[in-house]
Amino acid sequence: MTGADAIIKCLVNEGVEYVFGYPGVAIAPFFDSILESGIHSILVRQEQNAAHAASGYARISGKTGVVAVTSGPGATNLITGIATAFADSIPMVCITGQVNSKLMGSDVFQEADISGAVESFVKYSYILRDAADIPRVFKEAFMIASTGRKGPVLIDIPIDIQQANISRYVYPEDVKMRTYKPTVSGHAVQIKKVITALGKVKRPILCVGGGVHLSDGVAKVRAFAEKFGIPVVSTMMGLSAMPSDHPLYFGMVGNNGQQYGNRAMNESDMIIMVGARVADRSISQPDLITDNKILVHIDVDPAEIGKNAGPNVPLVGDISHIFTKFLEQEPAADYSAWVKVLEGYRNVGEHTRQKNIKDAIRQADPDGIHPATFIRALSLAMDENAVYVADVGQNQMWSCANAWIRSGRFLTSGGMGTMGYAVPAAMGAQVADPDRQVVAVCGDGGFQMTMMELATIRQQNIHAKIVVIKNGYLGLVRQYQHYSYKDRYSVVDLGSWPDLEKLTQAYGMDFIRVSRKEEQEKAIEDFLADSAPVLMEVDVAMELLS
């Protein structure tokens, strides 16, 4: 058995079904050995997109995504995808080919110190020097990636290690690492403190983040909110933890969140922060928002607790385990009056939102489409369990505020805010669940960063659907320049290129264009009914702001 054969056997032992990647000489032994396995390799058109596709796959399947690329530029192209996964705590094992181990450090052709380059945004990285270490390293890598605060792990493998012979292959049954022992069960005393505090307050709020999805704790967190009658808000990464129409859900918080959601946080007397980092996009002034109230911070990563705001009750552990313990308790207070107050805020906020949309349409183009109304109509027409993948930019803001999620999922790049995430992530999500409806919503800027993946969609027969909201500008930057630089626009004009209809023809995809509001309903119906890969261009006025 060669080292490459051993790597593939490790992936088989871990139940890996798909590898997203791009070959090259330094990873050629790996891709040769994969032919003898049942693992399906998916060739992306740019290495960064392999990581985004693995991210979408991991988030929908609940498994660890796997990426394999070659050395040098192949590995460095992967960096943004790794950083994106790290920022959003996505479990991923990234395999990079490397030059011959005897030549490392000599600046030979396509050599790059990828382990050093990604040091600040991987959970751990390995450089394999001995093929006999392959089983142990892969067992550790999958365990590290998928436990505690999940994230990417890099394994850099020189070509000679892949080609070396291994006399004995034994895949470890378990892993014992002295320096890595994540806490799973929350401390019983801290759990009791949370329940005791809930019995004394009148206006608690539950703020859920992406960790709720990662821990597979959505059902338990939702059940806890319902049992105790506690209102819920979410960060961007926590969207879809609660259905949009749930009576206890009061929207997304933060700079781009709903006003009534932020008001709920401000006026609460107890915040239970669950699986969220208390980062600047969700809570821009943590000291201000936590003043004169009890802050409970629940997270599996102890490094996040107290980093941006000092909690009264820190609680380290896996969310699913902790909320199992919470559900064993009985409510000690009635918060119905507080919920009624928040319902009033929500009603006023939604009325204001509708008015602002109508005013914007009237000023920009009375007969045109506003992205907010389009996204609401699209998401309501989608299957109840559909996956909505938002890119980054104005489309992300519109999507967060207006996408109506029921029993489905909302995916986006939250921590890193990586443009171009949506199309490859939607590909990975569709691969994870081929029978599920998946829709990627992009701006024309973000789409052009990854539009080469239309070839992957066609070649792999992936039925992901793509919406491009087109205004001819880098909309969010233009919006910032509008407010901050008094309409001095610099390097934001995209023009009208490419012609998306001709582009989809080149890739053999179906195409729909919609620009008038009377066309919207029929266009959405046709788009969602299309069984083939399809792209819909939605033309909107450039003046529209989030």
Secondary structure, 3 states (H helix, E strand, C coil): CEHHHHHHHHHHHCCCCEEEEECCHHHHHHHHHHHHCCCEEEECCCHHHHHHHHHHHHHHHCCCEEEEECCCHHHHHCHHHHHHHHHCCCCEEEEEEECCCCCCCCCCCCCCCHHHHCHHHCCEEEECCCHHHHHHHHHHHHHHHHCCCCCEEEEEEEHHHHHCECCCCCCCCCCCCCCCCCCCCCCHHHHHHHHHHHCCCCCEEEEECCHHHHCCCHHHHHHHHHHHCCCEEECCCCCCCCCCCCCCEEEECCCCCCHHHHHHHHHCCEEEEECCCCCCCCCCCHHHHCCCCEEEEEECCCCCCCCCCCCCEEEECCHHHHHHHHCCCCCCCCCHHHHHHHHHHHHHHHHHHHHHHHHHHHHHCCCECCHHHHHHHHHHHCCCCCEEEECCCHHHHHHHHHCCCCCCEEECCCCCCCCCCHHHHHHHHHHHCCCCCEEEEEEHHHHHHHHHHHHHHHHCCCCCEEEEEECCECHHHHHHHHHHCCCCCCCCECCCCCCHHHHHHHCCCEEEEECEHHHHHHHHHHHHHCCCCEEEEEECCCCCCC
